[in-house]
Amino acid sequence: MTPYYFFNPPPERHQIVVINAATVRKAAALVETCENCNEEGSEFPFVVILDRVTGSDPKVTDYILEVPANCPACRCEILEKTFVQRV
């Protein structure tokens, strides 16, 4: 049986991770385009890549970016919830 907090973890399990500029650049290197320049092809929020780069549990982790990432195709800012296409 799935614990009741699967979709809504209790506060003691919730993590907020501050992502430094170096980690933002590492995650941005895995982005091909963003929702601004490729609306139909951008299917994952940037947090999916942050989860992969940091190894954090996506069910209990939120991120704060020290600096925004930039799309390599159009140079627009990419924030945590911006949809992107991965490389």
mmCIF file of the C-alpha atoms, coordinates in Angstrom:
data_MODEL
# 
_entry.id   MODEL 
# 
loop_
_atom_site.group_PDB 
_atom_site.id 
_atom_site.type_symbol 
_atom_site.label_atom_id 
_atom_site.label_alt_id 
_atom_site.label_comp_id 
_atom_site.label_asym_id 
_atom_site.label_entity_id 
_atom_site.label_seq_id 
_atom_site.pdbx_PDB_ins_code 
_atom_site.Cartn_x 
_atom_site.Cartn_y 
_atom_site.Cartn_z 
_atom_site.occupancy 
_atom_site.B_iso_or_equiv 
_atom_site.pdbx_formal_charge 
_atom_site.auth_seq_id 
_atom_site.auth_comp_id 
_atom_site.auth_asym_id 
_atom_site.auth_atom_id 
_atom_site.pdbx_PDB_model_num 
ATOM 1  C CA . MET A 1 1  ? 0.000  0.000  0.000   1.00 0.00 ? 1  MET A CA 1 
ATOM 2  C CA . THR A 1 2  ? 1.283  3.476  -0.917  1.00 0.00 ? 2  THR A CA 1 
ATOM 3  C CA . PRO A 1 3  ? 1.931  5.770  2.055   1.00 0.00 ? 3  PRO A CA 1 
ATOM 4  C CA . TYR A 1 4  ? -0.574 8.619  2.331   1.00 0.00 ? 4  TYR A CA 1 
ATOM 5  C CA . TYR A 1 5  ? 2.218  11.175 1.849   1.00 0.00 ? 5  TYR A CA 1 
ATOM 6  C CA . PHE A 1 6  ? 3.347  9.873  -1.562  1.00 0.00 ? 6  PHE A CA 1 
ATOM 7  C CA . PHE A 1 7  ? 2.040  12.990 -3.337  1.00 0.00 ? 7  PHE A CA 1 
ATOM 8  C CA . ASN A 1 8  ? 2.158  15.310 -0.332  1.00 0.00 ? 8  ASN A CA 1 
ATOM 9  C CA . PRO A 1 9  ? 5.185  14.545 1.862   1.00 0.00 ? 9  PRO A CA 1 
ATOM 10 C CA . PRO A 1 10 ? 5.127  15.758 5.453   1.00 0.00 ? 10 PRO A CA 1 
ATOM 11 C CA . PRO A 1 11 ? 7.238  18.875 6.147   1.00 0.00 ? 11 PRO A CA 1 
ATOM 12 C CA . GLU A 1 12 ? 9.987  16.880 7.842   1.00 0.00 ? 12 GLU A CA 1 
ATOM 13 C CA . ARG A 1 13 ? 10.596 14.923 4.605   1.00 0.00 ? 13 ARG A CA 1 
ATOM 14 C CA . HIS A 1 14 ? 10.496 17.956 2.288   1.00 0.00 ? 14 HIS A CA 1 
ATOM 15 C CA . GLN A 1 15 ? 13.863 19.312 1.094   1.00 0.00 ? 15 GLN A CA 1 
ATOM 16 C CA . ILE A 1 16 ? 14.741 22.675 -0.419  1.00 0.00 ? 16 ILE A CA 1 
ATOM 17 C CA . VAL A 1 17 ? 18.051 22.587 -2.265  1.00 0.00 ? 17 VAL A CA 1 
ATOM 18 C CA . VAL A 1 18 ? 19.909 25.729 -3.343  1.00 0.00 ? 18 VAL A CA 1 
ATOM 19 C CA . ILE A 1 19 ? 21.593 25.102 -6.681  1.00 0.00 ? 19 ILE A CA 1 
ATOM 20 C CA . ASN A 1 20 ? 24.863 26.984 -7.151  1.00 0.00 ? 20 ASN A CA 1 
ATOM 21 C CA . ALA A 1 21 ? 25.948 28.510 -10.463 1.00 0.00 ? 21 ALA A CA 1 
ATOM 22 C CA . ALA A 1 22 ? 28.306 25.632 -11.328 1.00 0.00 ? 22 ALA A CA 1 
ATOM 23 C CA . THR A 1 23 ? 25.545 23.051 -10.927 1.00 0.00 ? 23 THR A CA 1 
ATOM 24 C CA . VAL A 1 24 ? 23.144 25.223 -12.941 1.00 0.00 ? 24 VAL A CA 1 
ATOM 25 C CA . ARG A 1 25 ? 25.699 25.270 -15.792 1.00 0.00 ? 25 ARG A CA 1 
ATOM 26 C CA . LYS A 1 26 ? 26.123 21.482 -15.543 1.00 0.00 ? 26 LYS A CA 1 
ATOM 27 C CA . ALA A 1 27 ? 22.348 20.981 -15.758 1.00 0.00 ? 27 ALA A CA 1 
ATOM 28 C CA . ALA A 1 28 ? 22.007 23.548 -18.572 1.00 0.00 ? 28 ALA A CA 1 
ATOM 29 C CA . ALA A 1 29 ? 24.541 21.567 -20.611 1.00 0.00 ? 29 ALA A CA 1 
ATOM 30 C CA . LEU A 1 30 ? 21.906 18.806 -20.798 1.00 0.00 ? 30 LEU A CA 1 
ATOM 31 C CA . VAL A 1 31 ? 19.327 21.147 -22.371 1.00 0.00 ? 31 VAL A CA 1 
ATOM 32 C CA . GLU A 1 32 ? 18.898 21.393 -26.130 1.00 0.00 ? 32 GLU A CA 1 
ATOM 33 C CA . THR A 1 33 ? 15.986 23.873 -26.340 1.00 0.00 ? 33 THR A CA 1 
ATOM 34 C CA . CYS A 1 34 ? 13.404 25.510 -24.091 1.00 0.00 ? 34 CYS A CA 1 
ATOM 35 C CA . GLU A 1 35 ? 9.669  26.128 -24.317 1.00 0.00 ? 35 GLU A CA 1 
ATOM 36 C CA . ASN A 1 36 ? 10.330 29.613 -25.724 1.00 0.00 ? 36 ASN A CA 1 
ATOM 37 C CA . CYS A 1 37 ? 12.109 28.428 -28.867 1.00 0.00 ? 37 CYS A CA 1 
ATOM 38 C CA . ASN A 1 38 ? 10.661 24.908 -29.165 1.00 0.00 ? 38 ASN A CA 1 
ATOM 39 C CA . GLU A 1 39 ? 7.165  24.878 -27.705 1.00 0.00 ? 39 GLU A CA 1 
ATOM 40 C CA . GLU A 1 40 ? 6.151  21.475 -29.055 1.00 0.00 ? 40 GLU A CA 1 
ATOM 41 C CA . GLY A 1 41 ? 9.423  19.665 -28.393 1.00 0.00 ? 41 GLY A CA 1 
ATOM 42 C CA . SER A 1 42 ? 9.929  20.838 -24.818 1.00 0.00 ? 42 SER A CA 1 
ATOM 43 C CA . GLU A 1 43 ? 8.334  18.136 -22.738 1.00 0.00 ? 43 GLU A CA 1 
ATOM 44 C CA . PHE A 1 44 ? 10.193 18.042 -19.398 1.00 0.00 ? 44 PHE A CA 1 
ATOM 45 C CA . PRO A 1 45 ? 10.408 20.718 -16.694 1.00 0.00 ? 45 PRO A CA 1 
ATOM 46 C CA . PHE A 1 46 ? 13.996 21.751 -15.895 1.00 0.00 ? 46 PHE A CA 1 
ATOM 47 C CA . VAL A 1 47 ? 13.570 20.217 -12.416 1.00 0.00 ? 47 VAL A CA 1 
ATOM 48 C CA . VAL A 1 48 ? 13.769 16.765 -14.031 1.00 0.00 ? 48 VAL A CA 1 
ATOM 49 C CA . ILE A 1 49 ? 17.314 17.575 -15.137 1.00 0.00 ? 49 ILE A CA 1 
ATOM 50 C CA . LEU A 1 50 ? 18.129 19.085 -11.743 1.00 0.00 ? 50 LEU A CA 1 
ATOM 51 C CA . ASP A 1 51 ? 16.934 15.856 -10.088 1.00 0.00 ? 51 ASP A CA 1 
ATOM 52 C CA . ARG A 1 52 ? 19.244 13.876 -12.360 1.00 0.00 ? 52 ARG A CA 1 
ATOM 53 C CA . VAL A 1 53 ? 22.269 16.131 -11.821 1.00 0.00 ? 53 VAL A CA 1 
ATOM 54 C CA . THR A 1 54 ? 21.868 16.370 -8.038  1.00 0.00 ? 54 THR A CA 1 
ATOM 55 C CA . GLY A 1 55 ? 20.608 12.846 -7.417  1.00 0.00 ? 55 GLY A CA 1 
ATOM 56 C CA . SER A 1 56 ? 17.784 14.275 -5.290  1.00 0.00 ? 56 SER A CA 1 
ATOM 57 C CA . ASP A 1 57 ? 14.439 12.580 -4.732  1.00 0.00 ? 57 ASP A CA 1 
ATOM 58 C CA . PRO A 1 58 ? 11.919 14.374 -6.996  1.00 0.00 ? 58 PRO A CA 1 
ATOM 59 C CA . LYS A 1 59 ? 8.997  13.543 -4.698  1.00 0.00 ? 59 LYS A CA 1 
ATOM 60 C CA . VAL A 1 60 ? 10.364 15.597 -1.795  1.00 0.00 ? 60 VAL A CA 1 
ATOM 61 C CA . THR A 1 61 ? 12.772 18.123 -3.340  1.00 0.00 ? 61 THR A CA 1 
ATOM 62 C CA . ASP A 1 62 ? 12.265 21.691 -4.534  1.00 0.00 ? 62 ASP A CA 1 
ATOM 63 C CA . TYR A 1 63 ? 15.053 23.862 -5.892  1.00 0.00 ? 63 TYR A CA 1 
ATOM 64 C CA . ILE A 1 64 ? 16.152 27.452 -5.664  1.00 0.00 ? 64 ILE A CA 1 
ATOM 65 C CA . LEU A 1 65 ? 18.556 28.506 -8.409  1.00 0.00 ? 65 LEU A CA 1 
ATOM 66 C CA . GLU A 1 66 ? 21.407 30.833 -7.455  1.00 0.00 ? 66 GLU A CA 1 
ATOM 67 C CA . VAL A 1 67 ? 21.321 32.080 -11.066 1.00 0.00 ? 67 VAL A CA 1 
ATOM 68 C CA . PRO A 1 68 ? 18.944 31.136 -13.880 1.00 0.00 ? 68 PRO A CA 1 
ATOM 69 C CA . ALA A 1 69 ? 20.140 28.824 -16.627 1.00 0.00 ? 69 ALA A CA 1 
ATOM 70 C CA . ASN A 1 70 ? 20.116 29.992 -20.229 1.00 0.00 ? 70 ASN A CA 1 
ATOM 71 C CA . CYS A 1 71 ? 18.771 28.100 -23.207 1.00 0.00 ? 71 CYS A CA 1 
ATOM 72 C CA . PRO A 1 72 ? 21.635 27.226 -25.559 1.00 0.00 ? 72 PRO A CA 1 
ATOM 73 C CA . ALA A 1 73 ? 19.396 27.805 -28.587 1.00 0.00 ? 73 ALA A CA 1 
ATOM 74 C CA . CYS A 1 74 ? 17.691 31.142 -27.822 1.00 0.00 ? 74 CYS A CA 1 
ATOM 75 C CA . ARG A 1 75 ? 19.505 32.358 -24.660 1.00 0.00 ? 75 ARG A CA 1 
ATOM 76 C CA . CYS A 1 76 ? 16.211 32.842 -22.750 1.00 0.00 ? 76 CYS A CA 1 
ATOM 77 C CA . GLU A 1 77 ? 16.278 32.274 -19.006 1.00 0.00 ? 77 GLU A CA 1 
ATOM 78 C CA . ILE A 1 78 ? 15.407 28.791 -17.802 1.00 0.00 ? 78 ILE A CA 1 
ATOM 79 C CA . LEU A 1 79 ? 13.952 28.502 -14.312 1.00 0.00 ? 79 LEU A CA 1 
ATOM 80 C CA . GLU A 1 80 ? 12.979 25.451 -12.283 1.00 0.00 ? 80 GLU A CA 1 
ATOM 81 C CA . LYS A 1 81 ? 9.578  24.945 -13.914 1.00 0.00 ? 81 LYS A CA 1 
ATOM 82 C CA . THR A 1 82 ? 10.544 25.928 -17.492 1.00 0.00 ? 82 THR A CA 1 
ATOM 83 C CA . PHE A 1 83 ? 9.862  23.123 -19.948 1.00 0.00 ? 83 PHE A CA 1 
ATOM 84 C CA . VAL A 1 84 ? 12.920 21.998 -21.904 1.00 0.00 ? 84 VAL A CA 1 
ATOM 85 C CA . GLN A 1 85 ? 14.052 19.405 -24.401 1.00 0.00 ? 85 GLN A CA 1 
ATOM 86 C CA . ARG A 1 86 ? 16.954 17.304 -23.209 1.00 0.00 ? 86 ARG A CA 1 
ATOM 87 C CA . VAL A 1 87 ? 20.050 16.591 -25.291 1.00 0.00 ? 87 VAL A CA 1 
# 
